[in-house]
């Protein structure tokens, strides 16, 4: 009953609404935002401090 009576009515109503008020396209649709990290040097700088932190303990043995 739903497939034969109600859904065709709803489809017609939706089609009429799309003709009267078509959906507006977004301005940035289709463009992908660039999200690559640019501060990769800060990560390598912090690793340099941690590399030699146990060197003094190992030499004293």
Secondary structure as GFF3:
##gff-version 3
##sequence-region A 1 61
A	DSSP	pi_helix	2	6	.	.	.	ID=ss1
A	DSSP	alpha_helix	7	20	.	.	.	ID=ss2
A	DSSP	alpha_helix	40	51	.	.	.	ID=ss3
A	DSSP	alpha_helix	55	59	.	.	.	ID=ss4
###
